[in-house]
Amino acid sequence: MPEIFPIKLRINRIHKHTPHVWSFFMTAQEAPRPSFIAGQVALLEIGEYDHCYIAFASSPDEAEYEFLIKRNDSVNGTKILFEPGRPDYVILKEIVGTGFPVENYQGHDLVFVAMGTGLAPLRSVLRYIFRKRADYGQLVVLYGARTIDDFCFEDEMEAEWRAYGVELRQVISRPDEREWSGPTGYVQGLLDHVVPYLKQPVALVCGSPEMIEQTRARLLELGFTPDKILTNY
């Protein structure tokens, strides 16, 4: 395969989920357009910074690349994307990680376990399999955030996800004085209420290293074998 990187990506538009978490929609300016596996991660050069690892939030078969990015002033590159003088282009230097090869698990129930912007690569998988929905069993998304205001893609969850039969369970770890009728705590705490009712479940997990390890440990206790616990690295 010929070497196609680096590739220039144009920022076409932005959707603001929260004050500090936005979706950036981009298209490749050179051919061939790089392909990826749902759940993989892009190594982006943003301005003078070249070490930003950002997961694809879009499906591999969508026309635009979508990246869910959280502003973090201590992480090279992300800060300037949120400022008025943001660049029109970024450079895609490489696509890394294993992604989630869900084609190997047709017929299984899938449990998506995400924390914060870790939802992005799992959303990439969801949007990919919606087009072949009949090939999979139940789809359960367990999504944790710090507060109510930190949830992303809520309109899409209510409309599109529901239409495809996704069971969504959300949890917040830092409840405040506002009304919240859902559970509180950490997302891995929801597993006990879901896993026992699934047949041949496979778990797709994305979040902080600590969250991933805690989730993996609990899934093993619940009877998962290691090959049925997937991460994108």
C-alpha angles and dihedrals in degrees: 000000000000119000107257101172138136098052126182114231121198118215103230102175145342134225117200113216096170132352090271105028119066137166115233117201116205141173130204114251096202133055138273096048109226114246125212142187116252107268098026124133132236124222103217133192107211114187106311093343120093107175107075113131109199125171121229110251094186129078117262090244097054119107095232129049111234122201123189104212130184117206109244116169091200093057115081114249104003094089096062092053089066096050128089093250095055115153121259091224140037128191122242103212102172144345113231142178132051097269117204112298094203092166086080091061105051112152093029129113109246124216115196113200115189139166123198115317087355083092090077100079091041090052087052088059094045094052089047095053095042086079090058098031095148090064093070138055125224119347114211123180120196108190126183130189137164097247140000090263092059097067116109134200092024095150090050091048092052096048116021100026093048090049090058093049099255114164106215124196119180131192134183126209099199110045117186134189094291121099115274118165096181130088124287129214130054128335095241087063089071094064095084091060095052115027099064090062098052130091120224092345124193119197125216111195133190131164140084118341090251093051091048093051093047091047092048091050092051093046090053089052089052091056104267117145116225093251090061093057109081130191127175094240 
